[in-house]
Amino acid sequence: MIRLKHVVFGAVGLPVIVLLGAWIGFFNVGASSGHWKVTALFLQLAMRSAVRTYALAVDAPKTLDRRGLPAAAGHFARGCAICHGEPGEPRSPAVMRMLPQPPNLALTVGDWTDAQLFRIVKHGIRFTGMPAWPARDRDDEVWAMVAFLRELPKLDANEFRALAFDAGQATGGEREPAAPAALADCRRCHGSDGQGRGDLVPALAGQKQAYLFASLHAFASGDRTSGFMALPVTGVDPADLAALARHFAAQRPLSADRDQVPAEMVNKGQQIAEIGIPERNVPACSGCHIGSDKNPIYPHLDGQHAAYLERQLKLFRSENRGGTQFWRIMATAAQRLTDDDIRAVSAYFSKRSEGPQ
């Protein structure tokens, strides 16, 4: 018959025994062998249950936005494929000996819902090599990764490389002699010509050199957050950042966006850009962004992708985008704009073709 003293002894003695075992080094933490089967089953159960429970709080979209696939594929190739593999490329023997072994996502991504994938990508998994997303306030980037993961099982080797790399790289194109090695990472998303691979990726071609350098420095210092940008700028010499800014500033500027947008929307955007919204204390965009005699750190917006401009204004509005020392000016203005205002002014600038030549 179990008595109270037995319960007390178990409650007090068992933790002491476990701590003593840990102190004397009884538990083997070597990676030459895995967990006991029962331990592995318990950890797998705990992980899956935790992901399932915490994913209940995730508001998943009904349809995943595929416009961010090139950037997500480039990030996967740069930071994820080394562990999870990529179509047509076997994983390293060293990775195959990792404990626990990273899953081949092309085979296992179907085991998870979109909300659960979002939870894993954003927060990572403890006691494994799976890190949290580098920019915790960029849910838009996490959802782009989820959209890519849904596409991954459908891709063959050529399709993956076409999506994840600039065409010049995929066919063995050589970089310019004066360009830094980091340019290869830039091309994954921004393209060899700097035009931007996808509507949500900014066009860098013909942008002000001072603005590009200030933005790269902001990403490198963490003043502006982006999981997609975190890897390419980490550890890059400031001289190379300057060279990258020069390279893209010298490219042919992007022509006006060809998306079909209703004329009334463009007209509304033009009014905001040129006059502002006085009753809401929204200044005219033209005060900073139209004309060549303004602050060199104020970017050109003419011809920029409308979807990219819209997303950046919403990030400013929620104060989830930093950048140069002038970012709060944009945050204050964006907080006084409605979604319709943002959509209109983004459409207007995407249609302007009087940008830098």
C-alpha positions as CSV (number, residue, x, y, z in Angstrom):
1,M,0.0,0.0,0.0
2,I,1.4,3.4,-1.0
3,R,1.7,5.7,1.9
4,L,2.1,9.5,2.1
5,K,5.7,9.2,3.0
6,H,6.3,7.2,-0.2
7,V,4.7,10.0,-2.3
8,V,6.7,12.7,-0.5
9,F,9.9,10.7,-1.0
10,G,9.2,10.3,-4.7
11,A,8.3,14.0,-5.2
12,V,11.5,15.1,-3.4
13,G,13.9,12.3,-4.0
14,L,13.4,11.8,-7.8
15,P,14.4,15.4,-8.8
16,V,17.4,15.1,-6.5
17,I,18.5,11.9,-8.1
18,V,18.0,13.4,-11.6
19,L,20.0,16.5,-10.6
20,L,22.7,14.3,-9.1
21,G,22.9,12.2,-12.3
22,A,23.3,15.4,-14.4
23,W,26.0,16.8,-12.0
24,I,28.1,13.7,-12.1
25,G,27.7,13.5,-15.9
26,F,25.7,10.3,-16.0
27,F,23.6,11.4,-19.0
28,N,25.4,10.9,-22.3
29,V,25.0,14.1,-24.5
30,G,27.3,12.7,-27.3
31,A,25.8,12.9,-30.8
32,S,27.3,9.5,-31.8
33,S,24.0,7.9,-30.8
34,G,20.4,9.1,-30.6
35,H,18.0,9.3,-27.8
36,W,16.4,6.2,-26.3
37,K,13.4,5.3,-28.4
38,V,11.0,6.2,-25.7
39,T,12.7,9.6,-25.3
40,A,12.6,10.3,-29.0
41,L,8.9,9.4,-29.1
42,F,8.2,11.7,-26.2
43,L,10.1,14.6,-27.7
44,Q,8.4,14.2,-31.0
45,L,5.0,14.0,-29.4
46,A,5.8,17.1,-27.3
47,M,7.0,19.1,-30.3
48,R,4.1,18.2,-32.5
49,S,1.6,18.9,-29.8
50,A,3.2,22.3,-29.0
51,V,3.1,23.3,-32.6
52,R,-0.5,22.2,-33.0
53,T,-1.6,24.1,-29.9
54,Y,0.3,27.3,-30.5
55,A,-0.8,27.3,-34.2
56,L,-4.4,27.7,-33.0
57,A,-3.6,31.4,-32.4
58,V,-2.3,31.9,-36.0
59,D,-4.7,33.6,-38.4
60,A,-3.8,31.9,-41.6
61,P,-5.0,33.5,-44.9
62,K,-7.4,31.6,-47.0
63,T,-5.1,31.9,-50.0
64,L,-1.3,32.2,-49.7
65,D,0.3,35.1,-51.6
66,R,2.7,33.7,-54.2
67,R,4.2,37.0,-55.2
68,G,7.0,36.6,-52.6
69,L,8.1,33.2,-54.0
70,P,11.4,34.3,-55.6
71,A,12.6,36.0,-52.4
72,A,11.5,33.0,-50.3
73,A,13.1,30.5,-52.7
74,G,16.4,32.6,-52.7
75,H,16.4,32.6,-48.9
76,F,15.7,28.8,-48.8
77,A,18.6,28.2,-51.1
78,R,20.9,30.4,-49.1
79,G,20.0,29.5,-45.5
80,C,17.8,26.4,-45.4
81,A,18.8,24.0,-48.2
82,I,22.1,23.1,-46.4
83,C,20.0,21.2,-43.8
84,H,16.7,20.4,-45.5
85,G,18.1,19.7,-49.0
86,E,16.9,21.1,-52.4
87,P,15.5,19.4,-55.5
88,G,18.2,17.6,-57.4
89,E,20.9,18.0,-54.8
90,P,21.7,15.3,-52.1
91,R,22.2,16.5,-48.6
92,S,25.6,16.6,-47.0
93,P,26.6,13.3,-45.2
94,A,27.3,15.5,-42.1
95,V,23.7,16.8,-42.1
96,M,22.5,13.2,-42.4
97,R,24.3,12.4,-39.1
98,M,22.7,15.3,-37.2
99,L,20.5,14.3,-34.2
100,P,17.7,15.0,-34.6
101,Q,18.0,14.8,-38.4
102,P,16.5,17.8,-40.2
103,P,13.5,16.5,-42.3
104,N,13.5,16.6,-46.1
105,L,10.8,19.2,-46.4
106,A,9.8,18.2,-49.9
107,L,8.6,14.9,-48.4
108,T,7.2,16.1,-45.0
109,V,5.7,19.6,-45.6
110,G,2.3,18.0,-46.3
111,D,2.2,16.8,-42.6
112,W,1.6,20.4,-41.4
113,T,-1.2,23.0,-41.9
114,D,-0.3,26.5,-43.1
115,A,-0.8,27.9,-39.6
116,Q,1.6,25.2,-38.2
117,L,4.2,25.9,-40.8
118,F,4.0,29.6,-40.0
119,R,4.5,28.8,-36.3
120,I,7.6,26.7,-37.0
121,V,9.2,29.1,-39.5
122,K,8.6,32.1,-37.2
123,H,9.6,30.6,-33.9
124,G,11.8,27.7,-34.7
125,I,12.1,24.6,-32.6
126,R,14.2,24.3,-29.5
127,F,16.8,21.6,-29.0
128,T,17.1,21.3,-32.8
129,G,19.0,23.2,-35.4
130,M,15.8,25.0,-36.5
131,P,16.2,28.8,-35.7
132,A,13.5,31.4,-35.3
133,W,12.9,33.8,-38.2
134,P,15.6,36.5,-38.0
135,A,13.0,39.3,-38.1
136,R,10.3,38.6,-35.6
137,D,8.1,41.5,-36.8
138,R,8.0,40.5,-40.5
139,D,5.1,38.1,-40.7
140,D,4.8,38.9,-44.4
141,E,8.2,37.3,-45.0
142,V,7.2,34.2,-42.9
143,W,4.0,33.8,-45.0
144,A,6.1,34.1,-48.1
145,M,8.2,31.2,-46.8
146,V,5.1,29.1,-46.1
147,A,3.9,29.8,-49.7
148,F,7.3,28.6,-51.0
149,L,7.2,25.5,-48.8
150,R,3.9,24.6,-50.3
151,E,5.5,24.8,-53.8
152,L,8.6,22.9,-52.9
153,P,7.3,19.3,-53.4
154,K,6.2,20.3,-56.9
155,L,9.6,21.6,-58.1
156,D,12.2,19.7,-60.0
157,A,15.9,20.8,-60.0
158,N,15.6,23.1,-62.9
159,E,12.4,24.7,-61.7
160,F,13.9,25.3,-58.2
161,R,17.0,26.9,-59.6
162,A,15.0,29.1,-61.9
163,L,12.9,30.3,-58.9
164,A,15.7,30.6,-56.4
165,F,18.5,32.2,-58.6
166,D,18.9,34.9,-61.1
167,A,18.9,33.5,-64.6
168,G,22.5,34.7,-65.2
169,Q,23.6,32.7,-62.1
170,A,21.6,29.6,-63.0
171,T,23.4,29.4,-66.3
172,G,26.9,30.1,-64.9
173,G,26.9,33.8,-65.6
174,E,30.0,35.6,-64.2
175,R,29.8,38.7,-62.0
176,E,31.2,42.0,-63.0
177,P,35.0,42.3,-62.2
178,A,34.5,45.3,-59.9
179,A,31.4,43.9,-58.0
180,P,31.8,42.2,-54.6
181,A,31.1,38.5,-54.1
182,A,28.0,39.5,-52.1
183,L,26.4,40.5,-55.4
184,A,25.5,36.9,-56.0
185,D,23.2,37.0,-53.0
186,C,21.6,40.3,-54.2
187,R,20.8,38.7,-57.5
188,R,18.7,36.0,-56.0
189,C,16.0,38.5,-55.3
190,H,16.8,41.7,-57.1
191,G,18.1,40.2,-60.4
192,S,21.2,41.0,-62.4
193,D,19.7,44.1,-63.7
194,G,18.3,45.3,-60.3
195,Q,14.8,45.3,-61.6
196,G,13.5,43.1,-58.8
197,R,12.3,39.5,-59.3
198,G,8.7,39.7,-58.3
199,D,6.2,42.5,-57.4
200,L,7.1,42.4,-53.7
201,V,10.9,42.8,-54.3
202,P,12.1,46.4,-54.7
203,A,13.7,47.5,-57.9
204,L,17.2,48.9,-57.1
205,A,18.2,49.9,-60.6
206,G,18.9,53.6,-60.9
207,Q,18.1,54.2,-57.2
208,K,20.1,56.9,-55.4
209,Q,23.4,55.5,-54.4
210,A,23.4,57.2,-51.0
211,Y,20.0,55.8,-50.2
212,L,21.0,52.3,-51.2
213,F,24.1,52.4,-49.0
214,A,22.2,53.8,-46.1
215,S,19.6,51.1,-46.4
216,L,22.2,48.3,-46.6
217,H,23.9,49.7,-43.6
218,A,20.5,49.8,-41.8
219,F,19.9,46.2,-42.6
220,A,23.5,45.2,-41.4
221,S,23.1,47.1,-38.1
222,G,19.6,45.8,-37.4
223,D,18.0,49.2,-37.6
224,R,15.8,47.9,-40.5
225,T,14.7,44.3,-40.1
226,S,14.2,41.7,-42.7
227,G,14.8,37.9,-42.6
228,F,15.4,37.9,-46.3
229,M,18.1,40.6,-46.0
230,A,19.7,39.4,-42.7
231,L,21.8,36.7,-44.3
232,P,23.1,38.6,-47.4
233,V,24.4,41.6,-45.3
234,T,25.7,39.7,-42.3
235,G,29.5,40.1,-42.1
236,V,29.8,42.0,-45.4
237,D,32.5,44.6,-45.4
238,P,31.3,48.2,-45.5
239,A,33.4,48.8,-48.6
240,D,31.5,46.0,-50.3
241,L,28.2,47.5,-49.2
242,A,29.3,50.7,-50.9
243,A,30.3,48.8,-54.0
244,L,26.9,47.2,-54.1
245,A,25.2,50.6,-53.8
246,R,27.3,51.9,-56.7
247,H,26.5,48.8,-58.8
248,F,22.8,49.0,-58.6
249,A,22.6,52.8,-58.8
250,A,24.4,52.5,-62.2
251,Q,21.9,50.1,-63.6
252,R,19.1,51.2,-66.0
253,P,16.1,52.5,-64.0
254,L,12.9,50.6,-63.9
255,S,10.3,51.7,-66.5
256,A,6.8,52.5,-65.3
257,D,4.8,49.6,-63.8
258,R,2.7,47.9,-66.4
259,D,-0.1,46.7,-64.1
260,Q,-3.6,47.8,-65.1
261,V,-4.9,50.2,-62.5
262,P,-8.1,52.2,-62.7
263,A,-7.6,55.8,-63.6
264,E,-9.5,57.1,-60.6
265,M,-7.2,55.3,-58.3
266,V,-4.1,56.8,-60.0
267,N,-5.7,60.3,-59.9
268,K,-6.4,59.9,-56.1
269,G,-2.8,58.8,-55.6
270,Q,-1.5,61.8,-57.6
271,Q,-3.5,64.2,-55.4
272,I,-2.0,62.7,-52.3
273,A,1.5,62.7,-53.8
274,E,1.3,66.3,-55.0
275,I,-1.0,67.9,-52.4
276,G,-1.2,65.5,-49.4
277,I,-4.3,65.3,-47.3
278,P,-4.4,68.6,-45.4
279,E,-7.4,67.7,-43.2
280,R,-5.4,64.8,-41.8
281,N,-2.0,66.5,-41.7
282,V,-0.6,64.2,-44.4
283,P,2.2,66.0,-46.2
284,A,2.6,65.8,-50.0
285,C,5.0,63.0,-51.0
286,S,6.5,65.3,-53.6
287,G,8.1,67.3,-50.8
288,C,10.7,64.5,-50.4
289,H,10.4,62.0,-53.3
290,I,9.8,64.0,-56.5
291,G,12.7,66.1,-57.9
292,S,16.4,65.6,-58.0
293,D,17.4,68.3,-55.5
294,K,16.1,66.6,-52.4
295,N,18.0,64.8,-49.6
296,P,20.1,62.1,-51.3
297,I,18.9,59.6,-48.7
298,Y,15.2,60.1,-49.8
299,P,14.6,57.3,-52.4
300,H,13.2,57.7,-55.8
301,L,9.8,56.0,-56.0
302,D,9.0,56.5,-59.7
303,G,8.3,53.2,-61.5
304,Q,8.7,51.2,-58.3
305,H,6.5,48.0,-58.0
306,A,3.1,49.1,-56.6
307,A,2.8,46.0,-54.4
308,Y,6.2,46.7,-52.8
309,L,5.4,50.3,-52.1
310,E,2.0,49.3,-50.6
311,R,3.7,46.8,-48.2
312,Q,6.4,49.2,-47.1
313,L,3.8,51.9,-46.3
314,K,1.9,49.4,-44.2
315,L,5.1,48.4,-42.4
316,F,5.8,52.1,-41.7
317,R,2.3,52.5,-40.5
318,S,2.7,49.7,-37.9
319,E,6.2,50.9,-37.1
320,N,7.6,47.6,-38.1
321,R,10.0,49.2,-40.6
322,G,13.0,51.2,-39.6
323,G,15.8,52.3,-41.8
324,T,17.6,55.6,-42.1
325,Q,17.4,58.3,-39.5
326,F,14.3,59.7,-41.3
327,W,12.1,56.7,-41.0
328,R,9.9,58.2,-38.3
329,I,8.8,60.9,-40.8
330,M,7.4,58.2,-42.9
331,A,5.8,56.3,-40.0
332,T,4.0,59.4,-38.9
333,A,2.6,60.1,-42.4
334,A,1.7,56.5,-43.0
335,Q,-0.3,56.3,-39.8
336,R,-2.7,58.9,-41.2
337,L,-3.3,57.0,-44.4
338,T,-6.1,54.4,-45.0
339,D,-5.6,51.2,-46.9
340,D,-7.2,52.9,-49.9
341,D,-4.9,55.9,-49.6
342,I,-1.9,53.6,-49.5
343,R,-3.1,51.6,-52.5
344,A,-3.7,54.7,-54.5
345,V,-0.4,56.5,-53.9
346,S,1.5,53.3,-54.5
347,A,-0.3,52.9,-57.8
348,Y,0.5,56.5,-58.8
349,F,4.2,56.2,-58.2
350,S,4.4,52.9,-60.0
351,K,3.0,54.6,-63.0
352,R,5.3,57.6,-62.9
353,S,8.1,57.4,-65.5
354,E,9.8,60.7,-64.9
355,G,12.2,59.0,-62.5
356,P,16.1,59.2,-62.5
357,Q,17.7,58.7,-65.9
